[in-house]
């Protein structure tokens, strides 16, 4: 009888862990979906608001403009 009770406890523990893991996975997926939705809506509104508006410092992509952002190149691993 003792072995059966140990088996039941182990089974219940594994089921509890699996349920907990599933719940965490669903919560993480929901957070990711919210984050993506927020990024899409905020990105599209920001782009539509500034479309056609010229920057006083010129384009950020041109290297000679005062507002240009320069990034250091990262070394690429040998393939």
N, C-alpha and C positions, 0 to 999 in steps of 0.2 A: 504494500500500500504506500509505503514511503516513496518509492521510486516513481509511482504514478503522480503523487503530489508534487514532487520535484519537476517532473515533466510538464505538468500543468502550469506551474509557476514560470518555468522557462518559456513555455508557449505564450503565456499572457504577457511576459516581459517583451518578447520579440514582437508580438502584435502591437503593444503600446509604442515601442520604438518606431515601428513601421508607420503607424498612424501619425506620430509626431513628425517624422521625416516628411511624410506626404503633406502635412499641414504647412511645414516650413517652406517646402518647395512651392506650394500654391501661393503663399504670402509673397515669396520672392518674385514669382511670375507676375503677380498683381502689381507689385511695386515697379517692376521693370516696365510693364505696360503703361502705368501712370507716367513714369518718367519719359517714355517715348512719346506719349500723347502730349505731354507738356512741351517737350522739345520741338515737336512738329508744329504745334499751334503757336508757340512763342517765336519760333524761327520764321514761320510764314508771315506772321503779322509784322515782325520787324523788317523783313525784306520788302513787304508791300508798302510799308510806310516810307521807306527811304529810297524806293525805286525812282530813278530819274533825278534825284537830288545830287548835286555835285558837291564834293568835299572842298572846303576852303584850302586844304593843303594839297589838293590834287589826289591822284590815285595812290593808294597805299602799296600797290603792286610795283610801281615804277621805282627803280633804285635811287633816282636823284631827288625824289620828293622829300621834304622835311619830315613827314609823318611816316616814312617807310619803316617797316618792321623787318629787321634782318635776323635771320636764324642761321646758326652755325650748322654746317652739314655734318651729318653723323656718318661715321665710317660704316661701310657695308661689309658684312661677313663674306668671306670667300666661299663661292658656291661649290 
